[in-house]
Amino acid sequence: MLRQDALLAAVMLLADVFLALGVRADGRQPDALGWTLLIAAHVPAVWRRRAPLVSFLGMVACVFPYHALDFNHTAPIVVSLAGLFTVAMTGRPLRSAIIGTAVIGLMLGVKFGQGMAEGTQALRVTGWIVAVILLGVYARVHQQYLASVVERAERAERTREEEARRRVAEERLRVARDLHDLLAHSITLVGVRTSVAAHVLNADPDRLDRAAVARALDDIADTCRSARGELRATLEVLRSSPDEAREPLPGLDGIPELLSAARTAGASVHADLDTVTVPPAVGAAAYRIVQEALTNAVRHGGPGPTVQVTVRQGPGGLAVSVVDDGTATPQLPPGTSGFGLLGMKERARSVLGTLEAGPRATGGFEVAAKLPLEGARGTARATTTHLNPPTNQPTNGATALERGSAG
């Protein structure tokens, strides 16, 4: 920062020297003392951002005798306005107003002391001083506004990441608690039934109660079978929400409702939809991809974006495309792809498909997915419990626990 200010001070010195040599104005040509004062006035500008007020006062200490000795009054204009602008930009408006009033009052006092004509001419210069102060105050307010916007964005990002980590921790704790209860209960039952069978076998070998042993072994088999089902149901909760477990999967027939909702939110949506029959898992994946892409377009695409939604069946399967011409795209941290984009990729991957998303060269954002139909039919059972984006609420294990208690 100091090196940049020193370079700027040198540039301002060259500009003021050019004005002193090339512009005829009121006042006489600087002599040795005048050049010394003019050059010295630029030295404090090196520290204009590190110590704005001290730098400005040092500049005034050189410029005031320069003007008082009636040297070329136009020459130090660049360094004077730059110092005044820096003070206004880095200080409170009240301080800027006080300094501006003091500078104007001092200048008018000196000029009117030299004559009415000089004072009248100086009044015209006061407008430039006021304009520079107002520009500095505006720049300070704008800088504070940008800093607050960046700070809010960073805080929101930290809050979102902390919330995601908190939800993951809560989900892990809940699953660990469910698994502990399930396994402890099942293993205890297996142990009890095994003890019963062993007791029957050892109690009276000559009069073996085969029916009691068979019942104990059947109970053990039932307990293991029930525990296996409950364990599978508990783990499935990690990849599906209770609503998805209880309600039919959404499909292509639900996409028109998404388009209507996007239009209600202010987007201009155009659709090219094939009325085809696809496996439920593929229909659900296409539905979720269109839903997330429309949400991103409405949220990040600026006011009134135009969105083109295309869902067509081709030789390679179902092609889903959502393209918008928005003026903004989601700002993602380096090395990440965002929660929404990650969720869409997982949706496509769950049916052995692919998804690409990113900004377009002509502006806007594009999401394109290819969802094969044959591969989805072979994995229909696996894709019934499909992933939700990480921004969803933590899943609830009540369904699995109810099945466990019923068993």
C-alpha positions as semicolon CSV with decimal commas, in nm:
position;residue;x (nm);y (nm);z (nm)
1;M;0,000;0,000;0,000
2;L;0,285;0,243;0,084
3;R;0,456;0,173;-0,248
4;Q;0,132;0,239;-0,439
5;D;0,078;0,569;-0,256
6;A;0,440;0,672;-0,326
7;L;0,390;0,600;-0,696
8;L;0,064;0,799;-0,695
9;A;0,242;1,090;-0,522
10;A;0,508;1,090;-0,794
11;V;0,240;1,092;-1,066
12;M;0,060;1,383;-0,895
13;L;0,391;1,572;-0,869
14;L;0,450;1,532;-1,243
15;A;0,095;1,656;-1,312
16;D;0,135;1,960;-1,086
17;V;0,477;2,042;-1,236
18;F;0,319;2,029;-1,582
19;L;0,043;2,267;-1,464
20;A;0,302;2,504;-1,316
21;L;0,503;2,510;-1,638
22;G;0,233;2,486;-1,902
23;V;-0,076;2,659;-1,761
24;R;-0,085;3,034;-1,719
25;A;-0,292;3,126;-1,417
26;D;-0,310;3,382;-1,144
27;G;0,015;3,421;-0,959
28;R;0,376;3,434;-1,059
29;Q;0,599;3,156;-1,181
30;P;0,750;2,957;-0,890
31;D;1,109;3,036;-0,798
32;A;1,340;2,812;-0,595
33;L;1,129;2,855;-0,282
34;G;0,807;2,798;-0,477
35;W;0,939;2,476;-0,633
36;T;1,058;2,358;-0,292
37;L;0,713;2,416;-0,138
38;L;0,537;2,255;-0,434
39;I;0,756;1,942;-0,422
40;A;0,735;1,923;-0,041
41;A;0,355;1,933;-0,060
42;H;0,360;1,595;-0,237
43;V;0,576;1,418;0,022
44;P;0,296;1,372;0,282
45;A;0,080;1,214;0,010
46;V;0,293;0,899;0,046
47;W;0,116;0,836;0,379
48;R;-0,229;0,954;0,271
49;R;-0,402;0,621;0,343
50;R;-0,194;0,523;0,645
51;A;-0,247;0,858;0,823
52;P;-0,500;1,059;0,616
53;L;-0,547;1,356;0,849
54;V;-0,176;1,399;0,930
55;S;-0,090;1,370;0,563
56;F;-0,351;1,634;0,473
57;L;-0,228;1,876;0,739
58;G;0,133;1,828;0,619
59;M;0,022;1,908;0,266
60;V;-0,166;2,220;0,384
61;A;0,145;2,334;0,574
62;C;0,329;2,348;0,241
63;V;0,049;2,464;0,013
64;F;-0,068;2,754;0,232
65;P;0,262;2,950;0,222
66;Y;0,288;2,860;-0,148
67;H;-0,040;3,040;-0,218
68;A;0,037;3,316;0,031
69;L;0,354;3,399;-0,165
70;D;0,136;3,433;-0,477
71;F;0,292;3,156;-0,681
72;N;0,099;2,985;-0,964
73;H;-0,229;2,901;-0,786
74;T;-0,329;2,628;-1,031
75;A;-0,016;2,415;-0,985
76;P;-0,095;2,232;-0,654
77;I;-0,458;2,161;-0,746
78;V;-0,411;1,785;-0,799
79;V;-0,241;1,706;-0,469
80;S;-0,478;1,938;-0,281
81;L;-0,794;1,776;-0,413
82;A;-0,649;1,425;-0,366
83;G;-0,567;1,498;-0,002
84;L;-0,910;1,646;0,061
85;F;-1,080;1,348;-0,107
86;T;-0,880;1,101;0,104
87;V;-0,975;1,279;0,427
88;A;-1,342;1,279;0,331
89;M;-1,332;0,913;0,229
90;T;-1,157;0,785;0,542
91;G;-1,327;0,998;0,809
92;R;-1,672;1,063;0,942
93;P;-1,892;1,309;0,751
94;L;-1,880;1,553;1,045
95;R;-1,500;1,562;1,035
96;S;-1,509;1,609;0,659
97;A;-1,755;1,898;0,695
98;I;-1,538;2,067;0,961
99;I;-1,221;2,033;0,753
100;G;-1,396;2,153;0,438
101;T;-1,539;2,454;0,620
102;A;-1,195;2,538;0,763
103;V;-1,029;2,513;0,420
104;I;-1,293;2,726;0,252
105;G;-1,289;2,982;0,532
106;L;-0,910;3,007;0,527
107;M;-0,901;3,042;0,149
108;L;-1,174;3,308;0,138
109;G;-1,011;3,499;0,424
110;V;-0,680;3,515;0,239
111;K;-0,837;3,600;-0,097
112;F;-1,073;3,868;0,030
113;G;-0,775;4,017;0,216
114;Q;-0,609;4,060;-0,121
115;G;-0,910;4,238;-0,270
116;M;-1,275;4,196;-0,361
117;A;-1,194;4,068;-0,708
118;E;-0,967;3,796;-0,568
119;G;-1,234;3,697;-0,314
120;T;-1,505;3,678;-0,580
121;Q;-1,287;3,455;-0,793
122;A;-1,217;3,230;-0,494
123;L;-1,590;3,178;-0,441
124;R;-1,602;2,986;-0,767
125;V;-1,335;2,748;-0,640
126;T;-1,538;2,661;-0,329
127;G;-1,778;2,465;-0,547
128;W;-1,497;2,226;-0,645
129;I;-1,398;2,183;-0,281
130;V;-1,756;2,098;-0,180
131;A;-1,790;1,857;-0,474
132;V;-1,469;1,674;-0,380
133;I;-1,582;1,641;-0,017
134;L;-1,923;1,508;-0,120
135;L;-1,759;1,263;-0,361
136;G;-1,532;1,139;-0,082
137;V;-1,824;1,094;0,157
138;Y;-2,018;0,904;-0,109
139;A;-1,718;0,682;-0,180
140;R;-1,687;0,607;0,193
141;V;-2,056;0,516;0,223
142;H;-2,036;0,299;-0,089
143;Q;-1,724;0,123;0,043
144;Q;-1,895;0,054;0,375
145;Y;-2,199;-0,082;0,191
146;L;-1,987;-0,319;-0,019
147;A;-1,800;-0,434;0,292
148;S;-2,128;-0,505;0,471
149;V;-2,258;-0,702;0,170
150;V;-1,942;-0,913;0,159
151;E;-1,953;-0,964;0,535
152;R;-2,318;-1,074;0,523
153;A;-2,244;-1,314;0,239
154;E;-1,949;-1,465;0,425
155;R;-2,154;-1,492;0,744
156;A;-2,440;-1,659;0,555
157;E;-2,197;-1,906;0,398
158;R;-2,043;-1,986;0,737
159;T;-2,390;-2,025;0,887
160;R;-2,498;-2,260;0,609
161;E;-2,185;-2,473;0,646
162;E;-2,224;-2,484;1,024
163;E;-2,590;-2,578;0,986
164;A;-2,500;-2,856;0,743
165;R;-2,234;-2,989;0,981
166;R;-2,478;-2,969;1,271
167;R;-2,740;-3,165;1,079
168;V;-2,486;-3,429;0,981
169;A;-2,377;-3,463;1,343
170;E;-2,737;-3,489;1,462
171;E;-2,816;-3,750;1,196
172;R;-2,511;-3,955;1,288
173;L;-2,605;-3,941;1,655
174;R;-2,964;-4,044;1,579
175;V;-2,857;-4,334;1,358
176;A;-2,602;-4,448;1,617
177;R;-2,872;-4,440;1,884
178;D;-3,116;-4,633;1,664
179;L;-2,857;-4,895;1,574
180;H;-2,755;-4,931;1,938
181;D;-3,114;-4,988;2,049
182;L;-3,186;-5,226;1,762
183;L;-2,874;-5,438;1,795
184;A;-2,881;-5,443;2,175
185;H;-3,243;-5,558;2,173
186;S;-3,191;-5,823;1,905
187;I;-2,868;-5,960;2,049
188;T;-3,027;-5,980;2,393
189;L;-3,320;-6,181;2,253
190;V;-3,085;-6,412;2,066
191;G;-2,886;-6,466;2,386
192;V;-3,195;-6,545;2,589
193;R;-3,332;-6,792;2,332
194;T;-2,992;-6,957;2,300
195;S;-2,977;-7,000;2,676
196;V;-3,323;-7,155;2,674
197;A;-3,220;-7,401;2,403
198;A;-2,899;-7,489;2,589
199;H;-3,088;-7,538;2,915
200;V;-3,338;-7,770;2,748
201;L;-3,057;-7,972;2,592
202;N;-2,864;-8,004;2,918
203;A;-3,150;-8,037;3,167
204;D;-3,249;-8,398;3,092
205;P;-3,079;-8,552;2,787
206;D;-3,280;-8,873;2,825
207;R;-3,611;-8,688;2,803
208;L;-3,524;-8,424;2,545
209;D;-3,807;-8,182;2,472
210;R;-3,755;-8,145;2,099
211;A;-4,056;-7,912;2,064
212;A;-3,908;-7,664;2,315
213;V;-3,572;-7,667;2,137
214;A;-3,742;-7,615;1,801
215;R;-3,944;-7,323;1,937
216;A;-3,627;-7,162;2,079
217;L;-3,444;-7,202;1,749
218;D;-3,742;-7,065;1,557
219;D;-3,750;-6,765;1,789
220;I;-3,381;-6,706;1,723
221;A;-3,436;-6,723;1,347
222;D;-3,734;-6,484;1,370
223;T;-3,534;-6,240;1,582
224;C;-3,244;-6,242;1,334
225;R;-3,480;-6,198;1,041
226;S;-3,659;-5,910;1,215
227;A;-3,330;-5,746;1,315
228;R;-3,203;-5,769;0,958
229;G;-3,516;-5,599;0,825
230;E;-3,506;-5,328;1,089
231;L;-3,137;-5,265;1,027
232;R;-3,199;-5,228;0,654
233;A;-3,492;-4,992;0,718
234;T;-3,286;-4,782;0,959
235;L;-3,002;-4,743;0,709
236;E;-3,248;-4,659;0,429
237;V;-3,364;-4,360;0,632
238;L;-3,023;-4,206;0,562
239;R;-3,111;-4,183;0,193
240;S;-3,480;-4,096;0,203
241;S;-3,713;-3,872;0,395
242;P;-4,031;-3,993;0,569
243;D;-4,243;-3,820;0,305
244;E;-4,070;-4,008;0,024
245;A;-4,118;-4,335;0,207
246;R;-4,492;-4,283;0,250
247;E;-4,593;-4,108;-0,071
248;P;-4,553;-4,206;-0,439
249;L;-4,243;-4,078;-0,612
250;P;-4,295;-3,759;-0,815
251;G;-4,258;-3,800;-1,190
252;L;-4,271;-3,625;-1,524
253;D;-4,641;-3,550;-1,478
254;G;-4,549;-3,316;-1,191
255;I;-4,314;-3,097;-1,397
256;P;-4,594;-2,867;-1,529
257;E;-4,670;-2,771;-1,168
258;L;-4,303;-2,676;-1,122
259;L;-4,320;-2,460;-1,434
260;S;-4,633;-2,289;-1,307
261;A;-4,467;-2,220;-0,972
262;A;-4,162;-2,070;-1,145
263;R;-4,386;-1,845;-1,355
264;T;-4,561;-1,733;-1,039
265;A;-4,219;-1,643;-0,894
266;G;-4,157;-1,406;-1,188
267;A;-3,968;-1,622;-1,438
268;S;-4,063;-1,651;-1,805
269;V;-4,065;-2,027;-1,859
270;H;-4,083;-2,205;-2,195
271;A;-4,118;-2,583;-2,198
272;D;-4,069;-2,864;-2,448
273;L;-4,189;-3,178;-2,270
274;D;-4,230;-3,528;-2,409
275;T;-4,529;-3,718;-2,277
276;V;-4,353;-4,052;-2,233
277;T;-4,366;-4,333;-1,982
278;V;-4,040;-4,387;-1,793
279;P;-3,944;-4,593;-1,489
280;P;-4,052;-4,429;-1,161
281;A;-3,691;-4,376;-1,049
282;V;-3,605;-4,192;-1,372
283;G;-3,919;-3,980;-1,351
284;A;-3,838;-3,890;-0,991
285;A;-3,477;-3,799;-1,079
286;A;-3,590;-3,580;-1,372
287;Y;-3,850;-3,412;-1,153
288;R;-3,598;-3,330;-0,879
289;I;-3,340;-3,203;-1,128
290;V;-3,591;-2,969;-1,293
291;Q;-3,714;-2,857;-0,951
292;E;-3,365;-2,766;-0,825
293;A;-3,261;-2,605;-1,156
294;L;-3,575;-2,386;-1,163
295;T;-3,518;-2,290;-0,801
296;N;-3,160;-2,182;-0,880
297;A;-3,275;-1,990;-1,188
298;V;-3,538;-1,798;-0,992
299;R;-3,304;-1,739;-0,697
300;H;-2,982;-1,648;-0,880
301;G;-3,093;-1,546;-1,229
302;G;-3,180;-1,186;-1,150
303;P;-3,519;-1,021;-1,203
304;G;-3,750;-1,194;-1,451
305;P;-3,516;-1,454;-1,606
306;T;-3,617;-1,650;-1,915
307;V;-3,591;-2,026;-1,865
308;Q;-3,611;-2,301;-2,127
309;V;-3,701;-2,647;-1,991
310;T;-3,661;-2,943;-2,223
311;V;-3,744;-3,306;-2,140
312;R;-3,715;-3,539;-2,441
313;Q;-3,669;-3,911;-2,485
314;G;-3,396;-4,016;-2,724
315;P;-3,185;-4,321;-2,811
316;G;-2,964;-4,268;-2,508
317;G;-3,250;-4,229;-2,262
318;L;-3,420;-3,925;-2,118
319;A;-3,250;-3,589;-2,182
320;V;-3,329;-3,312;-1,932
321;S;-3,213;-2,956;-1,996
322;V;-3,281;-2,635;-1,802
323;V;-3,125;-2,320;-1,949
324;D;-3,170;-1,964;-1,825
325;D;-3,043;-1,626;-1,944
326;G;-3,005;-1,487;-1,592
327;T;-2,767;-1,204;-1,515
328;A;-2,614;-1,386;-1,219
329;T;-2,505;-1,739;-1,134
330;P;-2,453;-1,898;-0,793
331;Q;-2,124;-1,790;-0,638
332;L;-1,958;-2,108;-0,514
333;P;-1,651;-2,145;-0,298
334;P;-1,342;-2,274;-0,481
335;G;-1,325;-2,652;-0,494
336;T;-1,694;-2,708;-0,427
337;S;-1,996;-2,748;-0,647
338;G;-2,266;-2,624;-0,413
339;F;-2,530;-2,819;-0,222
340;G;-2,796;-2,787;-0,493
341;L;-2,563;-2,897;-0,775
342;L;-2,436;-3,186;-0,565
343;G;-2,794;-3,296;-0,503
344;M;-2,877;-3,288;-0,876
345;K;-2,566;-3,490;-0,962
346;E;-2,659;-3,748;-0,702
347;R;-3,010;-3,769;-0,847
348;A;-2,868;-3,840;-1,190
349;R;-2,610;-4,085;-1,057
350;S;-2,879;-4,276;-0,865
351;V;-3,023;-4,394;-1,201
352;L;-2,680;-4,442;-1,365
353;G;-2,708;-4,110;-1,546
354;T;-2,482;-3,806;-1,581
355;L;-2,532;-3,435;-1,519
356;E;-2,334;-3,130;-1,621
357;A;-2,399;-2,779;-1,493
358;G;-2,225;-2,447;-1,536
359;P;-2,243;-2,091;-1,673
360;R;-2,289;-2,045;-2,047
361;A;-2,050;-1,847;-2,263
362;T;-2,340;-1,628;-2,381
363;G;-2,461;-1,565;-2,027
364;G;-2,689;-1,746;-1,789
365;F;-2,667;-2,098;-1,649
366;E;-2,730;-2,443;-1,797
367;V;-2,811;-2,778;-1,639
368;A;-2,807;-3,080;-1,872
369;A;-2,870;-3,439;-1,761
370;K;-2,887;-3,771;-1,946
371;L;-3,083;-4,041;-1,766
372;P;-3,067;-4,391;-1,924
373;L;-3,387;-4,594;-1,912
374;E;-3,251;-4,949;-1,940
375;G;-3,003;-4,911;-1,659
376;A;-3,271;-4,756;-1,441
377;R;-3,502;-5,054;-1,488
378;G;-3,228;-5,282;-1,358
379;T;-3,168;-5,065;-1,056
380;A;-3,525;-4,960;-0,982
381;R;-3,523;-5,115;-0,638
382;A;-3,195;-4,947;-0,545
383;T;-3,310;-4,608;-0,660
384;T;-3,637;-4,614;-0,470
385;T;-3,457;-4,456;-0,178
386;H;-3,290;-4,167;-0,355
387;L;-3,079;-3,889;-0,221
388;N;-3,208;-3,554;-0,106
389;P;-2,997;-3,239;-0,141
390;P;-2,802;-3,170;0,181
391;T;-3,009;-2,858;0,241
392;N;-3,316;-3,063;0,334
393;Q;-3,421;-3,100;0,694
394;P;-3,268;-3,395;0,882
395;T;-3,455;-3,716;0,825
396;N;-3,663;-3,864;1,097
397;G;-3,623;-4,225;1,198
398;A;-3,973;-4,261;1,346
399;T;-4,086;-4,500;1,070
400;A;-3,799;-4,738;1,122
401;L;-3,837;-4,724;1,498
402;E;-4,210;-4,794;1,470
403;R;-4,132;-5,101;1,260
404;G;-3,874;-5,203;1,516
405;S;-4,112;-5,174;1,806
406;A;-4,376;-5,366;1,612
407;G;-4,130;-5,650;1,561
